[in-house]
């Protein structure tokens, strides 16, 4: 079984904000694949599907970004999911809009959601897709990540989120090294 986690904040006021790229990726994947029946458990909203003959949970932690790791750990323990089978989709201030990077065993880069996951799992060995949201140094970081993309940025992000749906499918088909080779590009 695999666990695909989209990081974000619950609530209408946070929909489609920079910090909610993970939620947007899960929602887009579910819409594209007509996955409509969600369930709630351990303060998380999840969908079940089968990809490449393997059960997959698509999770949106409802605990807010900074506490995401608590929810991820509960799912990992309850469903007996190995850390190698966890894939997290998250925003990244350090990459420009239009870029993304698949990584494993790397630092949180200051992202509080990733810090929470690392703290609760006791490891940074999980896989992740970091999607660039740029960083406007003229705006307080909290206000920036909780802000929305302008129309031009949104088009770019929507294209990357569509690519993320292919990455999710391929996560269940390829080794992670092959996945990184296929999708990570020099920018």
HELIX and SHEET records of a PDB file:
HELIX    1   1 UNK A   12  UNK A   14  5                                   3    
HELIX    2   2 UNK A   18  UNK A   20  5                                   3    
HELIX    3   3 UNK A   21  UNK A   32  1                                  12    
HELIX    4   4 UNK A   65  UNK A   67  5                                   3    
HELIX    5   5 UNK A   68  UNK A   78  1                                  11    
HELIX    6   6 UNK A   83  UNK A   85  5                                   3    
HELIX    7   7 UNK A  112  UNK A  121  1                                  10    
HELIX    8   8 UNK A  141  UNK A  145  1                                   5    
HELIX    9   9 UNK A  151  UNK A  171  1                                  21    
HELIX   10  10 UNK A  176  UNK A  183  1                                   8    
SHEET    1   A 7 UNK A  38  UNK A  41  0                                        
SHEET    2   A 7 UNK A  44  UNK A  51 -1                                        
SHEET    3   A 7 UNK A  54  UNK A  61 -1                                        
SHEET    4   A 7 UNK A   2  UNK A   6  1                                        
SHEET    5   A 7 UNK A  86  UNK A  92  1                                        
SHEET    6   A 7 UNK A 127  UNK A 132  1                                        
SHEET    7   A 7 UNK A 100  UNK A 104 -1                                        
END                                                                             
